[in-house]
Amino acid sequence: MKIKLLPYLEEGRMEAGCDEAGRGCLAGPVFAAAVILPSDFESDLLNDSKQLTEKQRYQLRPVIEKEALAFAVGIVSNEEVDQINILNASFLAMHRAIAALKIKPVHLLIDGNRFKKYPEIGHTCVVKGDGKYYSIAAASVLAKTYRDDFMDRIAEEFPHYQWQKNKGYPTQAHRDAIQVHGICSYHRKTFRLLPDQLKLDF
C-alpha cells in the first residue's frame, strides 16, 4: 500500500523540498532541484522518483512545474565533482537550486541525513524524505528528469557508453565500454570506474 505523502513539516511555513540525482554515477553532472508547493497540493501519483516509471516521472514534471509556487534546478559538473568530492557536490547542487528560487523559503526539507547549511535558512534532513513529503518527492522528480534529459543529449555525442539507457550509472555495459574505449570528458576521474583488477590509463 502506498503511503500518503505529507504536504509540509510545519503548517503555514514556506518550505522548499530539495533532492539530488546522479550521485552514484560514473559520468555526468549532479543535478538537484528545490520545489515550493502550495500547502493544499495533492497527487495520487507523486512519490519517490525511484518508485516511479520513467513515463510517470515525465508525466508528473509539467504538473509539478505548473502547480509549484517556485522551483529551480541546480547543476554541478563532473569536473567540479572531481574537485570537491561527490558529497560536497550534492550539497552545492542543492544550494544552487535554492539560490535560483524566485521565492525565498523559510525552511528547507532535505532528502537524506546530511546537509551543509544554506545561509540564513533553517533546514531539516529527512531520511528517505522523497517517500514522505510532497515537496521532496517533487524535487526528486525534477532532478531526475532534468538529469536524464542531459544524459540523453550527451549520449548522442558518445554513443558507445549507452548513456541513453544507463544515464551514467555503473552498469556492466557502461564499464565494458570504458574498458574498450577509455573515458571521455564527462567521466568522473576520482570515481572507481573499473573493478580493481582492471587498470585504466587516463
C-alpha positions as CSV (number, residue, x, y, z in Angstrom):
1,M,0.0,0.0,0.0
2,K,1.3,3.4,-1.0
3,I,1.9,5.8,2.0
4,K,0.3,9.1,1.6
5,L,2.8,11.9,1.4
6,L,2.7,14.9,3.8
7,P,2.2,18.4,2.5
8,Y,4.6,20.1,5.0
9,L,6.6,19.7,8.1
10,E,5.2,22.8,9.8
11,E,1.9,24.2,8.7
12,G,1.9,27.8,7.5
13,R,5.6,27.9,6.8
14,M,7.1,28.4,3.4
15,E,9.1,25.2,2.9
16,A,11.2,24.1,0.0
17,G,11.9,20.4,-0.6
18,C,15.3,19.5,-2.0
19,D,16.7,16.4,-3.6
20,E,19.5,15.4,-6.0
21,A,20.1,12.9,-8.8
22,G,23.2,11.3,-10.2
23,R,25.2,10.9,-7.1
24,G,26.2,7.3,-7.8
25,C,27.0,7.8,-11.5
26,L,30.4,7.4,-13.1
27,A,29.7,10.1,-15.6
28,G,27.8,13.4,-16.0
29,P,26.9,16.2,-13.6
30,V,24.9,16.0,-10.3
31,F,21.5,17.7,-10.7
32,A,19.4,18.9,-7.7
33,A,16.0,20.6,-7.5
34,A,14.3,22.8,-5.0
35,V,10.5,23.0,-5.0
36,I,8.0,25.0,-3.1
37,L,4.5,23.6,-3.3
38,P,1.2,25.1,-2.1
39,S,0.1,23.6,1.2
40,D,-3.0,22.1,-0.4
41,F,-1.1,20.3,-3.2
42,E,-2.2,16.7,-3.7
43,S,-1.2,13.9,-6.1
44,D,-2.1,10.3,-6.2
45,L,0.8,9.6,-8.5
46,L,3.7,11.6,-6.9
47,N,6.2,9.5,-5.0
48,D,9.9,9.0,-4.6
49,S,11.2,9.2,-8.2
50,K,12.9,5.8,-7.9
51,Q,9.5,4.2,-7.2
52,L,8.0,5.7,-10.4
53,T,8.4,4.6,-14.0
54,E,10.2,6.9,-16.5
55,K,6.8,7.6,-18.1
56,Q,5.3,8.6,-14.7
57,R,8.2,10.9,-13.9
58,Y,7.8,12.8,-17.2
59,Q,4.0,12.8,-16.7
60,L,4.5,14.5,-13.3
61,R,7.1,17.1,-14.3
62,P,4.7,19.5,-16.0
63,V,2.2,19.1,-13.2
64,I,4.8,20.0,-10.6
65,E,6.1,22.9,-12.6
66,K,2.6,24.3,-13.1
67,E,1.4,23.8,-9.5
68,A,4.6,24.8,-7.7
69,L,4.9,28.3,-6.2
70,A,8.5,28.2,-7.2
71,F,11.0,25.6,-8.5
72,A,14.6,25.6,-9.7
73,V,17.3,23.2,-10.8
74,G,21.0,23.3,-9.8
75,I,23.8,21.6,-11.6
76,V,27.4,20.7,-10.6
77,S,29.6,19.4,-13.4
78,N,31.7,16.2,-13.3
79,E,34.9,18.4,-13.2
80,E,33.6,20.1,-10.1
81,V,32.6,16.7,-8.6
82,D,36.3,15.6,-9.0
83,Q,37.5,18.8,-7.3
84,I,35.2,18.9,-4.3
85,N,34.0,15.3,-3.9
86,I,30.5,13.9,-4.5
87,L,29.1,14.7,-1.1
88,N,30.0,18.4,-1.4
89,A,28.9,18.4,-5.0
90,S,25.4,17.2,-3.9
91,F,25.2,20.0,-1.3
92,L,26.4,22.6,-3.9
93,A,23.9,21.5,-6.5
94,M,21.1,21.9,-3.9
95,H,22.5,25.3,-2.8
96,R,22.5,26.4,-6.5
97,A,18.8,25.3,-6.9
98,I,17.8,27.1,-3.7
99,A,19.6,30.3,-4.8
100,A,17.7,30.2,-8.1
101,L,14.2,30.0,-6.5
102,K,12.1,33.1,-7.2
103,I,10.6,32.9,-3.7
104,K,12.9,32.6,-0.7
105,P,11.7,29.7,1.6
106,V,11.8,30.0,5.3
107,H,12.8,26.4,5.8
108,L,14.3,23.6,3.7
109,L,13.4,19.9,3.7
110,I,16.4,17.9,2.6
111,D,16.3,14.4,1.4
112,G,19.0,12.4,3.3
113,N,20.8,12.6,6.6
114,R,23.4,15.3,5.9
115,F,23.4,18.8,4.6
116,K,25.7,21.9,4.5
117,K,23.7,24.8,5.9
118,Y,22.4,27.2,3.4
119,P,22.9,30.8,4.6
120,E,20.1,32.3,6.7
121,I,17.6,29.4,6.0
122,G,17.0,26.6,8.5
123,H,16.7,23.0,7.4
124,T,15.6,19.6,8.4
125,C,17.2,16.4,7.0
126,V,14.7,13.7,6.3
127,V,16.0,10.2,5.6
128,K,14.0,8.8,2.6
129,G,12.2,12.1,2.6
130,D,11.3,11.7,-1.1
131,G,8.8,9.0,0.1
132,K,7.5,11.2,2.9
133,Y,6.9,14.8,1.8
134,Y,5.4,16.1,-1.5
135,S,7.9,18.8,-1.9
136,I,10.9,16.5,-1.6
137,A,9.3,13.9,-3.9
138,A,8.6,16.7,-6.4
139,A,12.3,17.8,-6.2
140,S,13.4,14.2,-6.8
141,V,11.2,14.0,-10.0
142,L,12.6,17.3,-11.4
143,A,16.2,16.5,-10.6
144,K,15.9,13.0,-12.1
145,T,14.1,14.0,-15.3
146,Y,16.3,17.1,-16.0
147,R,19.5,15.0,-15.5
148,D,18.1,12.2,-17.7
149,D,17.5,14.7,-20.4
150,F,21.1,15.9,-20.1
151,M,22.4,12.4,-20.3
152,D,20.3,11.6,-23.3
153,R,21.8,14.6,-25.1
154,I,25.4,13.7,-24.4
155,A,24.7,10.0,-25.3
156,E,24.4,11.2,-28.9
157,E,28.0,12.6,-28.6
158,F,29.4,9.4,-27.1
159,P,27.1,6.6,-28.1
160,H,29.3,3.6,-27.1
161,Y,28.6,4.2,-23.3
162,Q,24.9,3.7,-23.8
163,W,24.0,6.7,-21.5
164,Q,20.5,6.8,-23.0
165,K,20.0,3.5,-21.2
166,N,22.2,3.7,-18.1
167,K,22.2,7.5,-17.5
168,G,25.8,7.2,-16.5
169,Y,25.3,4.7,-13.7
170,P,27.9,1.8,-13.3
171,T,26.1,-0.9,-15.3
172,Q,28.2,-3.7,-16.8
173,A,27.7,-2.3,-20.3
174,H,29.0,1.1,-19.2
175,R,32.0,-0.4,-17.5
176,D,32.7,-2.6,-20.6
177,A,32.6,0.4,-22.8
178,I,35.1,2.2,-20.5
179,Q,37.4,-0.8,-20.7
180,V,37.2,-0.8,-24.5
181,H,37.1,2.9,-25.4
182,G,38.6,4.6,-22.3
183,I,37.0,7.6,-20.7
184,C,35.7,10.8,-22.1
185,S,35.3,14.4,-20.9
186,Y,32.1,13.6,-19.0
187,H,33.6,10.9,-16.8
188,R,34.4,11.5,-13.1
189,K,38.0,10.7,-12.8
190,T,38.0,10.4,-9.0
191,F,35.4,7.6,-9.1
192,R,36.3,3.9,-9.3
193,L,35.5,3.5,-13.0
194,L,36.6,-0.1,-13.3
195,P,37.0,-3.0,-10.9
196,D,40.3,-3.1,-9.0
197,Q,41.8,-5.8,-11.2
198,L,41.4,-3.7,-14.3
199,K,43.6,-0.7,-14.8
200,L,42.7,2.4,-16.7
201,D,45.1,4.9,-18.2
202,F,44.0,8.5,-18.2
